[in-house]
């Protein structure tokens, strides 16, 4: 039986083609690439089929969910095995809270660094 990473690699090779551009992310319904930069530039390319445009947050969640959520990882694998994007998206959604938290912490750290630089 193929593992998750082999399935992603096969999907990547099979899915080469034109990106399906989206105004809203098919995983979380958020703006593409983000609420802050809606429509200004392309979003992330989904690892599911290497064709679907998703928001930047969900792009991060596709990569990070297997690390954050064993349940999310398993759902993503089953979605790949069954060529079921909705199931894949449900797995990705399991990692969204942790990814949002990382981005919030990153913003705070950037603001703190900016203040430190201004004080020098």
Secondary structure as UniProt FT lines:
FT   HELIX           4..14
FT   TURN            26..28
FT   TURN            36..40
FT   STRAND          44..45
FT   TURN            47..49
FT   STRAND          52..54
FT   HELIX           56..68
FT   HELIX           70..81
FT   TURN            82..83
FT   HELIX           85..119
//
